[in-house]
Amino acid sequence: MIDHSGISVSDFDAAKSFYQAALAPLNASFLMQVPPEHTNGMKVGGFGIKSPSFWISENGVQKPPLHFAFSAADHAQVDAFYAAAIAAGGTDNGKPGPRPHYHEHYYGAFVRDPDGNNIEAVCHAPQAPKP
């Protein structure tokens, strides 16, 4: 239903670096920066897999902070997202693990980005059986 969304950030370059690292385990990357002549000089860029679906724009800290949940293909991607986001300067807001109070097969991890937004990677597939 939602084609794309975005947030305002205080430091575009720092946010771009953070999201490049955090979203890489989910196979998403920085796909484009809008030419400044189309944004009145504001830095605006989009992340995605095939086309931009998550946008950042340098226009100050988002008030109030927002929550975005990014889809992960499996539990390993959730774990990798969390590790990458923490290594890139995010802060823990919920370590990777099952959240059965949300849904039977909900496996997610939560991190605060540098501006305080709550970002999450979530997988709804059952845990693969251990060999």
LOVEXLUM-227317 format. One line per 10 residues: number of its first residue (from 1); for each residue z, x, y of N, C-alpha, C. Coordinates in Angstrom, 2 decimals, padded with zeros to 5 digits. Example, Ala and Ser with C-alpha at 12.3 -4.5 7.8 and 13.67 -1.06 7.14 Angstrom:
BEGIN
1> 007.80 013.19 -005.69 007.80 012.30 -004.50 007.80 013.20 -003.30 ~ 007.08 012.85 -002.25 007.14 013.67 -001.06 007.87 012.90 000.03 $
This chain:
BEGIN
1> 000.00 000.82 -001.19 000.00 000.00 000.00 000.00 000.86 001.25 ~ 000.78 001.94 001.30 000.80 002.81 002.48 -000.24 003.89 002.29 ~ -001.14 004.01 003.24 -002.19 005.02 003.17 -001.70 006.38 003.64 ~ -000.94 006.39 004.73 -000.38 007.65 005.23 000.79 007.34 006.16 ~ 001.58 008.37 006.41 002.73 008.23 007.30 002.98 009.58 007.95 ~ 003.89 009.60 008.90 004.16 010.85 009.57 005.47 010.84 010.30 ~ 005.87 012.03 010.72 007.11 012.20 011.45 006.89 013.13 012.63 ~ 007.78 013.02 013.58 007.82 013.91 014.72 008.76 015.07 014.37 ~ 008.36 016.29 014.75 009.17 017.47 014.46 009.43 018.25 015.74 ~ 010.51 019.02 015.74 010.87 019.79 016.94 010.07 021.08 017.05 $
11> 009.70 021.67 015.93 008.98 022.94 015.91 007.87 022.83 014.87 ~ 006.65 022.63 015.33 005.52 022.39 014.42 005.34 023.52 013.42 ~ 005.34 024.75 013.90 005.07 025.88 013.01 006.16 026.02 011.95 ~ 007.42 025.84 012.33 008.52 025.90 011.36 008.41 024.76 010.36 ~ 008.11 023.55 010.84 007.97 022.40 009.94 006.78 022.59 009.01 ~ 005.69 023.10 009.55 004.49 023.35 008.72 004.83 024.31 007.59 ~ 005.52 025.40 007.91 005.91 026.38 006.88 006.84 025.75 005.85 ~ 007.83 024.97 006.32 008.77 024.32 005.41 008.03 023.37 004.46 ~ 007.20 022.49 005.00 006.52 021.52 004.16 005.46 022.15 003.26 ~ 004.83 023.23 003.71 003.89 023.93 002.83 004.63 024.41 001.58 $
21> 005.80 024.99 001.76 006.59 025.48 000.62 007.14 024.34 -000.22 ~ 007.72 023.34 000.43 008.37 022.24 -000.29 007.38 021.38 -001.08 ~ 006.19 021.17 -000.52 005.23 020.27 -001.17 004.30 020.98 -002.15 ~ 004.25 022.31 -002.12 003.37 023.05 -003.03 003.64 022.73 -004.51 ~ 004.90 022.62 -004.95 005.13 022.27 -006.36 004.60 020.89 -006.74 ~ 004.34 020.05 -005.75 003.81 018.70 -006.01 002.29 018.69 -005.88 ~ 001.69 019.88 -005.80 000.25 020.06 -005.67 -000.30 019.57 -004.34 ~ 000.55 019.47 -003.34 000.11 019.07 -002.00 000.07 020.32 -001.11 ~ -000.82 020.29 -000.14 -000.95 021.42 000.77 -001.30 020.93 002.17 ~ -001.26 021.85 003.12 -001.66 021.55 004.48 -003.18 021.48 004.49 $
31> -003.72 020.31 004.83 -005.16 020.09 004.72 -005.89 020.17 006.05 ~ -005.21 019.83 007.14 -005.94 019.87 008.41 -005.00 019.83 009.60 ~ -005.49 020.42 010.68 -004.81 020.31 011.96 -005.79 019.62 012.91 ~ -005.30 018.62 013.59 -006.15 017.86 014.52 -006.41 018.73 015.76 ~ -007.66 018.81 016.20 -007.95 019.60 017.40 -007.12 019.10 018.58 ~ -006.56 020.04 019.38 -005.67 019.65 020.47 -006.33 018.74 021.51 ~ -007.65 018.80 021.63 -008.32 017.92 022.60 -008.26 016.45 022.17 ~ -007.90 016.20 020.91 -007.77 014.82 020.42 -006.32 014.34 020.43 ~ -005.39 015.22 020.81 -003.97 014.86 020.75 -003.24 015.15 022.06 ~ -003.99 015.27 023.15 -003.39 015.64 024.43 -002.59 016.94 024.35 $
41> -003.06 017.87 023.51 -002.44 019.17 023.39 -001.30 019.26 022.40 ~ -000.90 018.13 021.80 000.19 018.12 020.83 -000.31 018.69 019.51 ~ 000.54 019.48 018.84 000.19 019.99 017.51 000.42 018.87 016.49 ~ -000.64 018.54 015.74 -000.59 017.49 014.73 -001.32 017.99 013.49 ~ -000.69 017.87 012.33 -001.34 018.31 011.10 -000.96 017.45 009.92 ~ -001.83 017.47 008.89 -001.63 016.60 007.74 -001.59 017.34 006.41 ~ -000.72 016.87 005.53 -000.56 017.39 004.17 -001.03 016.34 003.18 ~ -001.49 016.79 002.04 -001.87 015.87 000.98 -002.42 016.60 -000.21 ~ -002.98 015.85 -001.13 -003.60 016.43 -002.32 -005.12 016.41 -002.15 ~ -005.69 015.26 -001.91 -007.14 015.16 -001.67 -007.45 014.89 -000.20 $
51> -006.58 014.15 000.45 -006.74 013.86 001.87 -005.35 013.79 002.49 ~ -005.25 014.01 003.80 -003.93 013.99 004.43 -003.26 012.62 004.30 ~ -002.03 012.64 003.81 -001.28 011.39 003.69 000.11 011.50 004.32 ~ 000.53 012.72 004.66 001.81 012.94 005.32 001.55 013.85 006.53 ~ 001.87 013.32 007.71 001.54 014.00 008.96 002.79 014.45 009.68 ~ 002.69 015.59 010.35 003.74 016.04 011.25 003.13 016.22 012.63 ~ 003.91 015.90 013.65 003.46 016.08 015.03 004.61 016.66 015.85 ~ 004.31 017.67 016.64 005.35 018.33 017.43 005.63 017.49 018.66 ~ 006.70 016.72 018.58 007.05 015.81 019.67 008.55 015.58 019.71 ~ 009.33 016.55 019.24 010.79 016.41 019.24 011.32 015.90 017.91 $
61> 012.61 016.02 017.74 013.27 015.58 016.51 013.14 014.08 016.35 ~ 012.81 013.66 015.13 012.69 012.24 014.79 014.06 011.58 014.91 ~ 014.15 010.51 015.70 015.42 009.79 015.87 015.21 008.33 015.52 ~ 015.95 007.76 014.61 016.86 008.45 013.72 016.08 009.22 012.66 ~ 016.75 010.13 011.92 016.06 010.83 010.84 015.49 009.83 009.84 ~ 014.38 010.20 009.21 013.71 009.32 008.26 013.89 009.80 006.83 ~ 013.55 008.94 005.89 013.55 009.28 004.47 012.15 009.12 003.93 ~ 011.65 010.17 003.28 010.36 010.11 002.60 010.54 010.57 001.17 ~ 010.00 009.81 000.22 010.03 010.19 -001.18 008.60 010.51 -001.62 ~ 008.41 011.72 -002.14 007.12 012.17 -002.61 007.07 012.07 -004.12 $
71> 005.95 011.61 -004.67 005.79 011.44 -006.11 005.65 012.78 -006.81 ~ 006.34 012.90 -007.92 006.22 014.07 -008.79 005.69 013.62 -010.15 ~ 004.88 014.46 -010.76 004.29 014.11 -012.05 005.29 014.18 -013.19 ~ 006.28 015.06 -013.05 007.27 015.23 -014.12 008.56 015.79 -013.54 ~ 009.56 015.90 -014.39 010.87 016.37 -013.95 010.81 017.82 -013.47 ~ 009.96 018.63 -014.09 009.83 020.03 -013.68 009.33 020.14 -012.24 ~ 008.43 019.24 -011.83 007.97 019.26 -010.45 009.09 018.90 -009.49 ~ 009.94 017.97 -009.87 011.09 017.61 -009.02 011.99 018.83 -008.86 ~ 012.27 019.51 -009.95 013.12 020.70 -009.91 012.49 021.78 -009.03 ~ 011.18 022.00 -009.18 010.47 023.03 -008.41 010.43 022.67 -006.93 $
81> 010.23 021.39 -006.62 010.26 020.93 -005.23 011.61 021.26 -004.60 ~ 012.68 020.93 -005.29 014.03 021.16 -004.77 014.25 022.65 -004.51 ~ 013.92 023.48 -005.48 014.12 024.93 -005.33 013.29 025.47 -004.17 ~ 012.04 025.04 -004.06 011.16 025.52 -002.98 011.65 025.05 -001.62 ~ 012.09 023.80 -001.53 012.56 023.26 -000.25 013.84 023.96 000.20 ~ 014.75 024.24 -000.72 015.98 024.96 -000.38 015.64 026.39 000.04 ~ 014.76 027.05 -000.69 014.37 028.42 -000.35 013.68 028.49 001.01 ~ 013.02 027.40 001.40 012.29 027.36 002.68 013.18 026.96 003.85 ~ 014.48 026.77 003.62 015.39 026.46 004.71 015.94 025.05 004.72 ~ 015.59 024.23 003.73 016.16 022.89 003.64 017.61 022.96 003.18 $
91> 018.32 021.87 003.34 019.70 021.81 002.88 019.85 020.72 001.82 ~ 020.70 020.99 000.87 020.93 020.07 -000.24 021.41 018.71 000.25 ~ 020.81 017.68 -000.31 021.26 016.31 -000.06 021.28 015.51 -001.37 ~ 021.26 016.24 -002.48 021.28 015.62 -003.80 020.47 016.43 -004.78 ~ 021.16 017.23 -005.61 020.49 018.10 -006.57 019.62 017.29 -007.55 ~ 018.63 017.93 -008.17 017.78 017.23 -009.13 018.59 016.63 -010.27 ~ 018.22 015.42 -010.63 018.88 014.79 -011.76 018.54 013.32 -011.86 ~ 018.99 012.70 -012.94 018.73 011.27 -013.12 019.54 010.44 -012.12 ~ 018.97 009.34 -011.72 019.64 008.39 -010.82 019.53 007.00 -011.47 ~ 020.24 006.78 -012.60 020.08 005.52 -013.32 020.53 004.30 -012.51 $
101> 021.34 004.52 -011.48 021.74 003.40 -010.63 020.57 002.91 -009.78 ~ 019.51 003.72 -009.63 018.29 003.28 -008.94 017.33 002.61 -009.92 ~ 017.12 003.29 -011.04 016.17 002.80 -012.05 016.40 003.60 -013.32 ~ 016.15 003.01 -014.44 016.40 003.64 -015.73 015.79 005.04 -015.84 ~ 014.56 005.22 -015.34 013.87 006.51 -015.50 013.70 007.24 -014.17 ~ 014.59 007.01 -013.24 014.50 007.62 -011.90 015.11 009.02 -011.97 ~ 014.27 010.05 -011.70 014.73 011.44 -011.65 014.31 011.98 -010.30 ~ 015.27 012.35 -009.48 014.92 012.77 -008.13 015.78 013.90 -007.61 ~ 015.34 014.45 -006.48 016.08 015.48 -005.76 015.90 015.22 -004.27 ~ 016.96 015.45 -003.52 016.97 015.15 -002.08 017.31 016.41 -001.29 $
111> 016.56 016.62 -000.20 016.76 017.77 000.67 016.61 017.30 002.11 ~ 017.42 017.87 003.00 017.24 017.64 004.44 016.29 018.70 004.96 ~ 015.24 018.28 005.67 014.32 019.24 006.27 014.99 019.87 007.49 ~ 014.35 020.84 008.14 014.99 021.51 009.28 015.40 020.59 010.43 ~ 014.79 019.41 010.55 015.16 018.46 011.59 016.12 017.38 011.11 ~ 016.55 017.46 009.85 017.52 016.50 009.33 016.95 015.31 008.60 ~ 015.62 015.23 008.47 015.03 014.14 007.70 015.35 014.32 006.22 ~ 015.56 013.22 005.52 015.88 013.23 004.10 014.58 013.14 003.31 ~ 014.19 014.24 002.68 012.97 014.21 001.88 013.36 014.31 000.41 ~ 012.53 013.72 -000.41 012.85 013.58 -001.83 011.59 013.76 -002.65 $
121> 011.76 014.31 -003.84 010.71 014.25 -004.87 011.28 013.39 -005.98 ~ 010.44 012.51 -006.51 010.91 011.58 -007.54 009.86 011.42 -008.63 ~ 010.36 011.34 -009.86 009.52 011.07 -011.02 010.11 009.86 -011.73 ~ 009.24 008.92 -012.11 009.71 007.71 -012.79 009.41 007.73 -014.30 ~ 008.94 008.88 -014.79 008.65 009.01 -016.23 009.93 009.37 -016.98 ~ 010.03 008.92 -018.21 011.21 009.31 -019.01 011.22 010.83 -019.23 ~ 012.41 011.38 -019.40 012.56 012.80 -019.69 011.88 013.10 -021.02 ~ 011.12 014.19 -021.04 010.48 014.60 -022.29 011.57 015.04 -023.27 ~ 011.41 014.69 -024.54 012.42 015.09 -025.53 012.47 016.61 -025.65 ~ 013.67 017.15 -025.84 013.85 018.59 -026.02 013.46 018.95 -027.46 $
131> 012.71 020.06 -027.61 012.30 020.46 -028.98 013.46 020.92 -029.83 $
